[in-house]
Amino acid sequence: MSGLRIVRLANFVTPASGGLRTALRELGRGYLAAGHEPVLIVPGARASDELTEQGRVITLPGTLLPGTGGYRVLADARPVRRVLEGLAPDRVEVSDRTTLRWTGEWARRARVPSVMVSHETADGVLRTWGLPEAVARGAADRLNRRTGWAFSRIVCTTEWAEREFVRIGARNVVRAPLGVDLVRSRPGRRSTVLRARHARGARVLLLLCSRLSVEKRPALALDALAALRRAGVRAALVIAGDGPLAGGLKRRAAAERLPVEFLGHVVDREALADLQAAADICLAPGPAETFGLSALEALACGTPVVCAASSALPEVIADAGLAAGGTGEEFALAVRELLARPERQRRAAARARAELFGWDAAVNAFLAAHDAPVARAPEPAAPTPHGTRTPRASGPAPHRAAPEAIA
């Protein structure tokens, strides 16, 4: 068995989204390098079909979700079903357990092995939206039972993410961690000039790389900054990210005269890596993160991380950072504890931890979940100008269109 057509579907992906977009891109590139044919289907403002570095990307018109900062979903199953039937996939991989769960049922009827990637915990997300813990857990268990039935396998990136499926007795769960680009994200990018530019006289430079939405709890970073300054620590905060809470956070920072620099979404991945290397501490306050790619990128740059103790990140960062409770005071205390460690020691520990998470190993683990070969297949006879294999005639032909796709 070789050269599988792996059709991947995802919602809640925009050009400004972070971890999921990165994971989709790197896994697609890895599948392509292993000789497979990845095809990604995502929602956008208009239809397009492109060949990219991660394989073929098909964008279908999606419904815009109000108040989410631009997220769209493939709410109409009919065009998605038509594309799936035309592609005739060998494998299906889905990154949304709610609105796209039906694709697992479609794959089951079509006798196509399917995988659902758990990028978030259902009960964790429900709790961040204000549901009581017991109600959130009950709703999550019902959802996860249906998900476990619909898909051949459930892929969880951490043991923490796996727990909600273990709780319901699911037996089709496998573990596959994500990865980090250890070449792009490296300690050698650290620039004292860049650090001074953003710190603007502060002695400690904090960084938050996150979507500014309720489930990420970005306000906790401002709480931590305020607590540090009350304790006499001259700290400044840079926020790289955008989202529906951006306006309120800016107004609060101005009202409280907190030294916060809002960069918005940083498109240039090289510039983001420079920023991650320049910071002294990276904050990851999301309480329901199942992996935390931006935190791992910071570690690879030699920057330690303070994360939410309620998330999966303590499992990921280990001794390369500290976990804190859900208050600004607790985050500030963890920051001070990390800063008390010798700089060279804490930065070396961060890089050493990140080196355990290369993308090659992640791609192989995901391919193993698909029962797909990991060895590179022979090069195709007629490569396209983009270096990807010419799609089979069974699917709709790719064309150039205004890109809403993920490049």
N, C-alpha and C positions, 0 to 999 in steps of 0.2 A: 504494500500500500504506500503510495507516494503522491505528491502533488495534489493534496486535497483542496477543494474549494471551501474555504471557511467564511461563511457569511455572518457578519457581526452586526448587531443592531443596538443603538443607544439613543436615549432621550436625554434631555437636560444638558446638551452640549452646545456651547456657543464659541465664537472666536475668542471670547474673553474668559472662558472657563478654564480651570486649572488642572487639578489632579487627574480627573477622568479623561480629559482631552490628551494629556501627556501619556497616560497609560494606553489609550487606544492607539495613539501614534506609534509608540515604541513596540507594542505587541504586534501591530500590523507590519512594521518594518522587520521584526524578528521572524514572523511567519513567512514573509516574502523571502528573506535570506535563507530560510530553511527549505525553500523550494515549493512552498504552498501558494495558494492564490487567495489572499484575504480580500474580502469585499465588505466595506462598511456602509451601513445605511443609517442616516441621521436626518433629523428634521431641520428645515431652514425656511427662509422667507420665500424662496422660489426653487424650482427644480434645477438640478445640475448633475452631471455625471463626469467624473474626472479620474485620471490616472495620476497618482501622487507617490511620494516616497514610501507611504505605508500601504500601497496597493490602490485598488479601485475604491473610490468614495462616491456613493450615490446619495444625493440630497433630495428629499421629498418635501413638498410644502407641509409645514407643521403649524399647529395651533399655538399662538402666542399666549403664554400664561401671564396674566396681569400681576404686577407687583413682584415679579421675580427677577427683574433686571435683564430681560431678553430671552429667558428660557422658552423653548418650544418643545412640543411633544407630537409624536405621530399618532394623533387621536383617531384618524380614519384608518381602519384596518384594511380596507379594500385595496388601495394602491400598494400598500406594503405586501399584502398577500400576492398580488399580481407579480410584483418584482421577485418575491421569494420563489414563486412557481416558475418564473422565467429563468432564474439563476440555477435552479436545481442543485442546491448546495449539498456538499458531502457532510458538512458539519454546520451547526448553528450556535452562535455565541451571543448571549443577550446581557446587556448591562442595565437592565431596568426590570425589577421584579413586579411592578404594578401595572402600568399601562401596556407593557409589552409581554406580559406573562402569557398571553394567548399564543405567541409565537412558539413557545415550548409545546403547547398542545398541538399546534399545526405540525411541528417537527415530529411529534409522536405519531400522528396520523400518517405522515409521509414516510415514516420509518427512517428518519434522519437523526442521528445522535445529537443531543443538544446540551449546552452548558449555560447556566446562569451565573454571572459573576456578581458576588455580593459586595458592592462598593460602599454599602452603608448598612447599619443594623436597623431593622424596621422599628423595634421598640425604642431605640435611641433617637431616631428622627421624630417619632411621635411624641416622645417626652420633651424634646427641644421645642416642639410646637405647643406645649402646655398641657398635654394630657397627663392625668395622674398615672403613676407608675403601674398600678394594677391594671388599669384600663388599657394602657399602651402595651403591656405585655400580653394581655389576652388577645388584642387585635393583631399584634405581631405574630403570635402563635398560629392564629387562623390563617393569616396571609402566608406564612412560611410553610404550613402544611400543604396549601394549594400549590405553592411554588415548588416544593419538593416533589410533588406528584407530577407536575407539568414537565419538568426537565430531567434529562438523564443524569446529570450531575450538577451539583452546586459547588462553585469554587469560592473559597474564603481565603483572604490574603493573610489573615492572622488567626491565632488560636482564639483571641478575643472575639473576632467576628464569627467564628465557628460555634460559639457557645449557644446562640439562640436556636441553631438547628439541632445541636446535640440535645438541647432541652426538650424538643418535641420528638426525639427519637429518630431523626432523619439518618438514613444509612447510605446516602449517595453524596456525601460531602467529602471534598478533597481540599487540601491546602496548597496554595501556590502564591508565594509572596510576590510583590511588585519589585521594581528595581530602581536604579538611579544611574544616570550618565556620569561615570567616574572620571571621564576626560573633561567634559564641559565643567562639571562641578568639582573644583579642586582648590586646596588651600593656597596654591600659588597665585590665585587671582586677587588675593587680599591686597588692597591698596590703602595706604594711610592717607593719601590725598583724597580719595573718594570718601573714606570714613569721615575725615575732617569736614568735608563739604556738607555731608548730611547731618553730622553731629552738631554743627554750628556752636561749638564751644562746650558742649556737654561732655562729660567724662565717660558716659556709657551710652552706646548706640544699640537700641532695641529694634527689631524688625518683625513685622507681621506680614506674611504672604498668605492672603486668604481672600476668598470671596466674602464680600460684606453683606451677609445674609444671616437671618436669625439662627439657623442651625449651627453656624460657625462661631457664634458668640464673640464677635470682634470687639464689643464694648469692654470685654474683660481686659483687653490689652491697654485701653485707656485707664481702666481702674488700677491696673498694675503700675502704670506710669505715674499716676497721681499718688499712689501709696509710696512709691520709691522717692518721689520728690518731697513728700511729707517727712520721710525718714532722713532727708538730707542728701540723698543720692542725686547728683546732677545727671539725669538721664534724659534722652530724647528718643522719640519713636518715629520710625518710618513705616508707612503702610503701603504695601504694593498689592493692589486689588481694588475691585469695584463691586457694586451691588446695590440692592435697594436700601440698605441702611447707611450708605455713604453720606447723604445729606445731613442726617441727624448726628452722625459722628463728628462731622466737620463743625456743626453748630456747637456741639458740646465742647470740643477742643478749644474753639474760640472763646466761648463763655468762661471756661475755667482756666484760660491762658496756659494750656498745656502745649509743650513743644512737640507737635505732631506734624509730620510732613505727609501729605496724601499724594501719592504718585499716580493713582488710578491703576488701570490694568497695564502692566509692563509687557508689551508685545515682544520685545527683543529678548530672547532667552539668554543671550550672552550678557546683556546688561543686567538681567535679573541675577545671574550667577555672580557677577561682580558685586552686586549689592548684598547678596547672601554671604559672600566671603568677607565683605567689609564690616558687617555687623558684629557686635560682641556677643549678643544673645538673640536667638530667634524664639518668638512666642507662638505657641500652637494651642489656643484656648478651646478649640472645637471639642465638645463633650462626647460626641458620638462618632469620631473619626475611626475608620476601620484599618487605616494604614498610615496616611499622612505623607504624601509624596514631597510636598514642599519642605516639610521638616527633614526628611531624608536628604534632600538636596542641600539644605543648610549644613547638615552633618558632613556631607561629602566636601563642602567648602571649608570645613574645619570650625564651623560655628555651632556651639552647643545649643540645646533646645530645652525650654521649659514648656511642658505640655500638660493637658488636662488629665488628672489621674483617672477620670471616668472613661477615658477613651482607650483605643488599642495602642496609642503611641508609647506608653511606658514599655510595652513589649518590644517595640521597634527600636527605640533609642537606648534602652538599657542604661548603662552607666555613662553614656555620652551626654547626659542631661539629667533633668529632674522632673518628677511629676508633682503637680500641685492641685490643691482643692479648687473649688469653684468661685473663689473670691479674689479680688485684686490684692488684698493683703497677703494671701497665701502665695500668689504668683510672685509678688514682690520679694517675699522671703526666699523663695526658691532662686530668684535671680541673684540675690545677694549671696546666697550660699554658693552658687556656681562661680560668681566673680571672686570669691575668696580662694578658689583653687588657682594655682599658678597658670598663667595664660597658656604657656607652651604645653603644659600637661592637658588642660581641658580641650585645647584645639586638636591635639594629637589623638586624644580619645575619641573625639567626634569623627575624625576621618577614619580611624581604624574601624569604628562601628559601621560606617557607611560602606566600607569595602567588602562587607559580607553580603551586600545586596546589589550585585551587578544585573544588568538587564538580560544578559545571556542566560543566566540561571533562571530568571523569571520566565522568559520565553519558553525555555525547555519544560518548565513545570506546567505552564498553560497548555503546551502541545501534548504533554503526557495526559493531562485531563481530557484532551480530545482523542486520546489513543492515536496520535498522529506522529509520524517520524520526525525526529529532530535533526537528522543529518541533512546537509544541503543537497538538493537534487541537482542533476545536470542543468546547465544553462539552457534556456529555450533557444530554438533555432532562429527565431525572428523577434528579438526584443523590441519593445516600443522605445521611442525617444526618452521616456522616463525611466527606462530600466526595468519595467514590470512586464510580466507575461501578458501576451495578447489574450483577452478574455475569450472564453468559449462561446460558440455561436448560440448556445441555448439561452443566454441572457441578453437583455437589451444592450445595444452597442453604446459604448461611452462616447461622449461628445464634449466639446468645449462649451462652457456656459459661465455666466457670472457666478463666481464661486461663493457659495455659502458653506462649502465643504470644508473639512478640516485638512489643511495642507501640512 
